[in-house]
Each structure stands twice: as structure tokens, then as C-alpha cells.
Amino acid sequence: MRLVYLDEAGIGRASQEPVVIVAGVIVHADRTLASVEEHIAGIVKRYIPSDQQHGFVFHAKELFNGGGNVFDRTKWPLYRRLEIADELAKIPNLFELPVVYGDKKRSNVVSNDHMVAFARCAVCIEAYMRNECDDEVCLLVVEDNAEHRSWIRAAQQYLQNRLMDPVDEEMSKVPLLPFRKIREDPLFAGKSPLSVLQVADFCAYVWKRKLMNDARYDRFCDVMDNRVVRLVDADTNQPF
């Protein structure tokens, strides 16, 4: 079975974040999960002072901008924080983790945008699972957002519904509905020191910035680009 760790970015002020994204990584629960967790623990041990390691969790926003309980800018210059960011960006390649994401330009209703971004990401996951893991199923582990939890659950149930009649013109073109690889409801979880949700958080943040045309984040996205799952339209041969 695969576990898919997902997080969102871009649900703050529309003037500052013009795009919502849901992104993450697909992990083999038996063969790879423990190794990824141990690697994250190793990054913490190498970079974070010993007296601050207990309960420490990586948050990309704090890492890049400084702040939080650890990354005080007066003690952590940008070059040191970017060294850690480079380490996190390497994880998908080190462990051959597919990277998935879905995005949506912001409208006046951020909950709807979040739901659409989640649905687009889920379609990529379903496509990957059918193409690469036909004898397996997967469970989505989603960063808990109490405000949007019911929307995400409803979106997944809709996409899993075998009696569904797609009313969205874009979704009606997707030959992957209803889902048969993504099972159960999403598991909503908070980040913990070993959680792979930290990698999902990093992916969501850097890909959001890339979609905002912020070239400073290209170096991190470029490292992961070969792991990105892209759904291609069979008629146009273009990304869906």
C-alpha cells in the first residue's frame, strides 16, 4: 500500500497568494516510509541544535522567511537555512518518491479553490497508481485544516462515487473517474517530528512560489522536477 502525504499552500490573503496548491509525495508504506522518516531525523540531528531538537518540525515558511521557535534570523542567516532547504529538496530523488500537485488560481471563495486544487492533485495520484502500482491501493494523509476538512472529505467522496455524474466540464474529460485506487476517507493529521508531511509542506510551498514566477525557488523545484507526476491529455498531449 502507498501513503500519499499532502499539504496545501496559498490559502492566505489573495493579494499575496494568487494561487492555491495542494502538493505532496507518494510513499511505499512497507519499503520506504521508515527510511524517509529516519532521513528526516538525520537532517534534524545535523542542522538543529541539540537543545532544540525535541519536538522540532520543519515548516517551509519559517525555513525560508526566518522565524518560529528556531529560525531566528539573527542566528540563522539565509545561506544556512537554504542549506537545509537543499537537503529537503533532495528527498524525492533520494527515495524515488513521486511528487504530485494540483493548483487553482484564486477566486473570491478560497475553500472552493482549495477543493479544486485538491481534486486535481488527487487525479494525478489516481493516474500514477493505475499506471505504476496496479496491484496496490493508497490512502491520503492530509495536513489537518479544520476549516477546510469537510470540503476535502466531500471532494474525495465525490471523486470516489461510482454513481457520479461529473458536472465540471474539466473533470468530465478525465478518464479516471470514479477513483478505484484512492481508498477510504482522507486521514487528517498534524505534523510531527518524523512525519513525511514535512516534505509535503516543503513541496507545496516551493511549487506555489514557482507558480507565482518567483525564480528564487527554481533551484528547489528543478531538483524535484523529474519526480513530478503529470497527467497528460490524450487528445492534445498537453498537461491536464
N, C-alpha and C positions, 0 to 999 in steps of 0.2 A: 504494500500500500504506500501511496505517496501522501505526504503532508505538504500543503501549499500555504506558506506564510505570507499574509497580505497586510499592507498598511496603506493609509491614504495621506495625501498632502494637497494643499491648495484650498482648504475649506475656511480660510480666514477671510480677511477683507478682500472683496473682489477687485478693488483698486490696486492692491498689492499682489494679488494672486489671481491672474486671469484664467487659470486652468486648474481643474481638479484632476487628480490622478490617483488610481489605485494600482499598486505595484507590489511585487514580491518575488519569491523564489520557490521552486518545486524541489522537495527533498524526499529521498527514499527513506522511509521510516526505519527500516531494518539495517540497511547497508551504510547509510551516510549520516543520519541525524546525529549520532553520538560524536562522530568525528568533527562535524561542524561546531557543535557545542564546545568541544574541547579546544578547538582552534580559537573560538571567540574568547574563551577563558585565558588562552595563551596571550592574546593581544592585550587583554586587561592586565595580565601579570607583567608584560614587558613595558607597558607605557604608563599605567596608572600607579601613582604612589601607593605603597602597601597600606598606609593608614586610610586610604580612600577606596580600596578595592571592594570591601564588603558591601554587597547590595548594589554595586555600580552597574548602570545600564547605559549603553551608548544611545544618544539621541542626536541625529544628524544636525538638527537646527543648532543645538548647543555646540557641537563639534565645529561647525563652520563659522558660526557667529560669535562664539565665546559665550560663557555664562553657565547657568546651572550650578550645581554644588561643587563641580570640579574645575571646569574650563574657564577660570578667571583669566581674562585677557592679560592682566599684569604679570601673571605667572606662566601663561601658556601663549607664547607668540604664535602667529598664524602658521609659520612653517612647521612647528611641532604638531599642531593639530592636523595639518594636511598630511603629515606622515601617517597618522592613524587612519585618515580617510583613504589614503592609498592602500593600506592594509585591508580595509573593509571592502574596497572595490575589487580586490583580487579574489575574494571568497568564491563567487560563482564559477570562475575558471578553475580554481584550485580543486573544487569538489564537483565540477561538471554539473552545476545547478542551473537548470533553465530559468531565465528571468522573464517574468510576464508583467505586462501593464496594460491598462486601459485609461484613456483620458477623455475629458469633455471640457469644452470652453464654458466659462462661467456664464450663467444667466442670472435671473433675479431670484431663483429658488435653488439654493445650494444643495439641499437634500436631494432634489431630483438629479442635479448634476453628479452628485456622489453616487447615486444609484446607477446612473447610466455608465459612469466610469467603471464601477464595479462589474456591471453586466458585460461590458466589452472585455474587461480583463478575464472574467470567467469564461467567455467564449474561447479566448486564446488557450486557457487551461484545458478546456474540454477537447480542443483540437489537438493539443500536444498529447494528451492522454490517449486519444484514439489512435494517433499516428505512431507513437513511440512506446506506449505501455498498454497494449490492447488487452493484456491479461490481468490488469490491475485497475483499482479504483482509487479515488483520492478524497481527502477531507480538507476543507478550507479552514485555516486557523487565522482569524481576522483580529487585528488590533481593536480592542473594545472601545467603541464610541457610543456612549449611552444614548445620545441624542439621535443617532442615525441607525442604531441597532435594528429597529423594527423594519426600516426601509431596506436594509441589506438582506435581512432574512426573507422579506417578501419578494425581493428581486430574484433571489436564488430559487425560491419555491416556484415562482412563475416560470423560470427557465427550465426547471426540472419537471414541470407539469406535462404529463403525456397527453392530456386533453387540450393543451394550449392552442390558441389560435392567434399567432403573432399579429399584433395590430401596429407595431412600429415598422415603418417601411424598411429601415435599415436592417432590423433583426429578421424580417421576413426573408431576406436574401441568404441568411446563414443556414447552411445545410447541416447544422449540428444540434438542432433543437427538436425535441426536448433533450436535455442532458441525460446521459446514461453513465458517465464516468465520475462526475462530481456527485457524491452521495451525502445523505443526511443534511441537517441544517448546518450553517457555519458554526464553528466553535469560536466564541468571542473570548479573547484572553488579553491580559495586560502584559507588558514587557517585564521580563525577569532577567537576572544576570546572565543566564545561559541561553535565553530564548532566541531562536532564529528570527523572531520578529524584529530584532535589532537590524538584521540585514535587510528585511523588508522596508523598515523605516528609512534606511540609507538609500535604497533603490528608489523609493517614492520621492524622496527629497531631491536627489540629483537629477532624476529624469524630469521632474517638474521644472527645475531650473533650466534644463536643456530645452524643454518645450517653450520656455519663456525667452529663448535665444540668449541665455547668459553663457557666454563662451568660457567663463571660468570653470564651468563644470564639465566641459567636453572631455577633459582628461580622464575623468572617472567613468563617464558613460562609454567612452571609446574602449576602455579596458573590458567592459561587460558586454559590448555590442554583439559579439559573436555568440553570446548565450541567449540573446533575446528571441522569444518565440513570436513570430509574426504570422498573422493569418492573412493569406493571400486570396483575393477574389479570383475564382477560376475563370471568369469571363474576361477580366481586364488584366490579370496577372499583376495587380497592384495590391499593396497592403490594404486590408479591410479597415 
